[in-house]
Structure formats: C-alpha cells, structure tokens
Amino acid sequence: MSEQKRRGRRYPRAPEPLTRTEQIEEALALLAPSPEERKARRHDVESALDFLEGVNRAVEHAKVTKKSMLRYSDALLRMQAASKAHTAAGGSLALRQDQIDRAVAVDKAWSVPWQPPSPWLKHKESVGLAHQLLSCRDGAIAVSRDGTWHRLSTVLFGDRQINLYRHLRAFAAEIRRRKK
C-alpha cells in the first residue's frame, strides 16, 4: 500500500476538463495565426469543437442506443410471431399483418449493419481535426508527444493529460499510405 493511502490521503485528482473558452484560446495560441487570420482560425477551431461535441454525444449514448435497438427488434419479432399465432387461432388484429411484416423487414435492414461508434472515435477525430487545422500552416507536421500536433489534439479533446500519440502515429501512417 502506498504511503499516501496509509496516511488517509487520496490520490491526486485528475485535472478538470478544459472549458470551451480555454480550448479555443489554447488552440489559437498553438496555431499562432496572424492578426488578419485570427477570426477565420477561431471559426475553424469553434467548428472543430462543435463537431467533437457531437462525436462525444454519439460515443456516450451508443450503449443505450444499441441496447434499446435490440429490445425494440426483439419486441417486433415477438409481435410478428404473436400476430401470426393470433390470426391462425381466428383472432382479428389491430394492425394488418403486412404492416407488421414490413416493420420487421425495415428493422432488420437498418439495425443489422449498424454498429455503435468506437470508444476511440473522439480520440481519432481530435487527431484528424488538429492535423486539418495545422495543415493550413507552412511546414511539416511532426509526429511527436511534445509536438504542436499532439498538444493541439489534446486541447481539442479537452484534456491536456491524455496521450494521443498512438492515434497520431496511425493517422500519419494512413496519410503516407494514401500518398503512395
């Protein structure tokens, strides 16, 4: 057991996530646009943050969506089977059987190929958006843990402590592969 824990102290807290204003200001500091370009670059950073906010919502709610989709699909299949059994026994239906069959067919066509987004989606998108923002500048974009690309990626992600180096390397490899 660590000395800190024996004394009753907790481990240091994780730093608070960056606020949107902090993200914008730090991103602009890393991009270092000229005064004439600052407004346009600010708009680019804000657009990137808006996009990442949507990605974050999709990742956070993917499990709920997948679980509820599976329940809905199961309920439709049970309704289809129960409707067929009910009409075979001579009962009448509130919905026509062809409507129920069509609902099941549409559900199968839509829900079977659907996969929830990767938990790494925000990480990858942060790296891609940072590369896009940096590509407007002159010069090469270095793949480094201490480089501007990594620092801008972490700022866009909203956490300065996160390590996105693996995603930077994968993104850079994909760019090299596409250029061949």
VENBELFEN-V38447 format. One line per field, one symbol per residue. phi: phi as a letter, one per 30 degrees, with the letter a starting at -180 (. if undefined). psi: psi as a letter, one per 20 degrees, with the letter a starting at -180 (. if undefined). burial: b if it has 16 or more other ideal C-beta (glycine too) atoms within 10 Angstrom, else e. Layout:
phi=???
psi=???
burial=???
//
This chain:
phi=.ddddddjdddedddddddddddddddddddhddeddeddddddddddddddddddddddcddddddddddddddddddddddddddddjdccdcdddddddddddddddddddbddddcedddddddddddddddddjdcdcadcdddddddddddjbdddcceedddddddddddddd
psi=qqhghhijqrqqqqqqqqrgggggghghhhhlqrhhiggghgggghgghgghghggggghjgggggghggggggggggggghgghghhijrqqhqqhhgghggggggghghgipqqqqijghgghggghggghhiirqrqoqoqhjrhggghghghhjohiqojgghgggghhhggghi.
burial=eeeeeeeeeeeeeeeeebeeeebbebbbebbebeeeeeeebbebbeebbeebeebeeebeebeeeeeeeeeebeebeeebeebeeeeeeeeeeeeeeeebeeebeebeeeeeeeebeeeebbbbbbbbbbbebbeeeeeebeeeeeebbbbbbbbbbbbeeeebbebbeebbeeeeeeee
//
